[in-house]
Each structure stands twice: as C-alpha cells, then as structure tokens.
Amino acid sequence: MLSHESFDHVFAHIARDLAARYEGVVPAERVEAIVQDARAELEPGSHHPEFLAGLVEHAAKERLHALVEPATT
C-alpha cells in the first residue's frame, strides 16, 4: 500500500496533468484546489485506497468539465 506521502505525490501528479489539459482555460491553482477538494471528500470514506486516485481524478474531471461547459437549460 502507498504511504500518505506517496498519495500526495500521486495527487500532485493528477493536478499537474489536469492543469496542463485545462491550461489557458482554468488557472492551475483552481485545478489543484478542485483535486484537493475531491480528495478531501472521498478519502475519509475510502475503504479501498488502491482506487482512491482514480476516483479523485474522475471527480475532478467531472467538476472541471462542468466548470468550463456549464449545463444548458
């Protein structure tokens, strides 16, 4: 199992990857905050830490997508 520091590295990598993907659209600091918020929501209830990174990345992508392409009514 990964240590907490290793998880920090993984989430930092996710934030960098998403910041690069949304460069010029969403500030990197906002992307990092979105990743950290998703982690803060998902990590406490996580019974399977091996899936946490994927779940956090998915949640962050959904939030970023909603941010840049708001639902039309």
C-alpha positions in Angstrom: 0.0 0.0 0.0 1.2 3.5 -0.7 2.2 5.8 2.2 0.4 9.1 2.7 3.4 10.9 1.1 3.2 8.6 -1.9 -0.5 9.5 -2.2 0.4 13.2 -2.0 2.8 12.6 -5.0 0.0 10.9 -6.9 -2.5 13.7 -6.3 0.1 16.3 -7.2 0.7 14.4 -10.5 -3.1 14.3 -11.2 -3.3 18.1 -10.5 -0.4 18.8 -12.9 -1.8 16.6 -15.6 -5.3 18.3 -15.4 -3.7 21.8 -15.2 -1.9 21.1 -18.4 -5.0 19.8 -20.0 -7.0 22.9 -19.0 -4.2 25.4 -19.5 -5.5 28.7 -20.6 -9.0 27.8 -19.5 -8.8 27.1 -15.8 -5.9 28.5 -13.6 -3.6 25.8 -12.3 -4.3 26.9 -8.7 -8.0 26.3 -9.3 -7.3 22.9 -10.7 -5.2 22.0 -7.7 -8.0 23.2 -5.4 -10.5 21.1 -7.2 -8.3 18.0 -6.9 -7.7 18.6 -3.2 -11.5 19.2 -2.6 -12.3 15.9 -4.3 -9.7 14.1 -2.3 -11.0 15.7 1.0 -14.5 14.4 0.2 -13.5 10.9 -1.0 -10.6 9.9 1.2 -12.2 9.8 4.6 -14.8 7.2 3.5 -12.4 5.2 1.3 -12.3 1.5 2.2 -10.2 0.7 -0.8 -7.3 3.2 -1.0 -6.0 1.5 -4.1 -8.9 3.0 -6.0 -8.7 6.5 -4.4 -6.5 8.2 -7.1 -8.8 7.1 -9.9 -11.9 8.2 -8.1 -10.4 11.6 -7.2 -9.2 12.1 -10.8 -12.6 11.2 -12.1 -14.4 13.5 -9.7 -12.0 16.4 -10.5 -12.5 15.9 -14.3 -16.3 16.0 -13.9 -16.0 19.2 -11.9 -13.7 20.8 -14.4 -15.9 19.8 -17.3 -18.9 21.3 -15.5 -16.9 24.5 -14.8 -15.9 25.0 -18.4 -19.1 23.7 -20.1 -22.0 24.6 -17.8 -25.2 22.7 -18.4 -27.6 24.4 -20.7 -31.2 24.8 -19.6 
